Amino acid sequence: MSRDWRELLRLRRLITRRLALARLSLIAERVMAALWAPLMLGAAFLALALFDVLPALPAVLHTLVLFGLAAALLVLLRRGFTGFRWPTALEARHRLETASGIDHRPLTAWEDNLSYKADRGQNKLWMAHRLRMRGLIEKLRSPWPAAVIAAKDPYALRGLIILLCVFGGLSAQGDIAARLVRAINPIVASETGVLDVKVWITPPAYTQRAPVLLDPFADPESAPVEPIAAPQGSQLLVVVTGTQRQARLTLDDTSIDLTQMDDASQRYEGPLPAGTDLAVRQTGRLLGHWSLQPITDTAPVIAVVETPEDSARHRVRFKYAAEDDYGIANVSGRIERPQETRVYARDWDSEFAVTAPPLTPKVLEQQSFQDFTAHPWAGETVTMTLTARDSAAQSGTSEPVEFRLPERLFTHPVAATVIRYRKDLIENPSTGPMAARALGRLMEVPESYGGDFTVHLAMATARSRLRLQNPFDVLDGVLDLMWQAAIRMEDGALAVAEQALTEAEEALTEAIENGASPEQINQLIAQLQRALMEYYQALAEKMPDSSFPMNAQTGDLQTMGAQDLAQMMEQLSQLSEMGAEDAAREMMSELSNMLEMLRNAALNPSSNPDMEAARQMMDDLRQITEEQSDMLNQTFEQARQQALERNQRGRPFGEQRRGEDGGSDPERGESGQREQQGAEQNGEEAAAEQDELRRRLGDLMGRMAEMTGQVPEDLGDAEQAMREAEEALKDGAFRPASDSQAEALAKLQSGMQGAAEQMMQALAQQGMAGLIPIPGQAGLPFGALGPNLGPDQGEDMELPTTQPDTRGLSQRSREILEEIRKRAGQRLRPREERQYLRRLLEQF
């Protein structure tokens, strides 16, 4: 009996639980049916908040929208819950029975009872029926709420709203909370000041274009927008102030959100994206709109306009032209061999820098000199290509040009032997032992190379490397040692001085290009000055006096002297101290061009017929000047003697001239007539000499005009003065003739400088420096980098004063030593004086 009651109690609990769940399912269905419209409205508001639409509206409209949404929500809630009632137990029981799919309503049968008049048999039958229903009750299952929203939303708008919420959440990652706050609270989302939009486009510095400030129009939608130039590589800066609402930069298909900097500022700074339609927007609002005109930076174009050829000092001279829309930054070259035919093939370093003007010119036509004599491919046919680069790192390459690298021929027997074995090593490094033995044999006879310790050390080092190491591993170093030794034997100290000058020039150029400190640049300038002085001293010892360079010519055809070069270096130092980097680069380029021209012409001044013709003309002019000076001395002596004779007879000087009718003075005596005849005879001889000298000057001016296209005006005046002197000599008037000859001599002397300058300008147009010695000017140019040339006449001496020595003893000592070095290096000073000065230097 107790067991039946426990079973009955369990069954009762099961029924109660299942009915409660069925009632909850009915409640959920009815609540969802009442709330579906308000929920869809709330989801739509969430989508608007995530897309940050509402903060883009004016604050008043934002507030009205919020009130409207709240009112709509209340209306929908009221409409949804109108007629809402809680489900009854009978409805719950019916839902449970129908949802389980069981017939005969087992719960109803379980709850029913028999009439009190039922007999025993009826009770048994009823109990059997209940026992049967109990099995059905065990099969009852709690129902899930029915989908009532589908019936309420036949167009499935709920799906669209859900998708908008998902995409809005993805776009607002990291800013969801702030967007929700801005959507709910119009005060937070309102502007904090006057809305302002500023857009700057900053072109790259190499375009030399100023930054452009873009102000938005009052009405960006309707204002006409003209295209604004936007060079490639420009930087963009967008600043929006006076609002917390998210602003966005759009450029065609590119969209970038501005970064919030503080409570009222947003900005974007970075590269300008590609596109033509630039706009700054807030959601639903256009803050600024501009039309851009992109300017593409094209790559440079370069071409070799003259085939490379051998020039002075075995250097390769070629001319190239390059062009770029914004300017050429640098030019480099590369040489390659068309085919490798040697036994030992190797890719030698073939990259080289090419001279280019500073300040990135847009169009240039430049001449460059390259020294490939030490290159392993010297004497071989190679192809050369030039590459020009602009400031944007874009490059353009020229068409390959084929030519033969010049090869230097050595006349020194030992140097020629070293170079021969050097070539064998280039062709096949396995010949290293044989080259080492050859170097050893050469070292056994130091007299053959003058006992030069530097040459001996270079050959000894090369021999040791070839003996003790693998020739393939040390080939580059050995080849360089052998080349340096051969050059020193061939050129002596001049090769060392030239190498030092080149290294000093390259170091100064690199320092200026890299923006070194003024102190470092000043040290390198001083080093270049010393190297230049040593170079010209070595050059003076090697070259004869007749071919020593007296002047130089720069690219702009202005004659440069020693004082000009000193001033240029001083200005270079001042520019570096002032931080004028561009001007310093330009001046350094001019200085490099000048030094290159000097080096090219100094070692081979007689290789050009025009230069030899110029030298010959200057020699002829010097000879004419000397002969005119001698004639002036003779004429002056004749005039002095004639004046003495007239004074002895008491006749005033000047009455010796004949009358206009050609007759003699009737008052003269017999002695006067003999004197007049002798004067006329001497005058005719002198006039003939003067006429011959004048004709030579005329012929010289003709040759000069043919070469330079013009003649110095002073030479023309000298020719006229000679003509006047000739007429006076024919009349025996030595005093007026001496005056005309003195004027002719003065004009000849002053015309020498102009003639030399004109011929140097003509030679410079051919790429040569003027190496024409100017008569009357002596000394070693650039030797001491100062203006003191020629014999010291004392006019530039600084006399001691009673003022205190403010510069210090050490400074004055250095100045004295520099002056001694300068004068000791001037070749045209007397030999005894130079030896004395050199002995002084040895003591210090």
Summary of the structure (lengths in Angstrom):
residues: 844
radius of gyration: 53.3
end to end distance: 139.6
largest distance: 210.0
contacts: 2511
relative contact order: 0.05
helix: 55%
strand: 14%
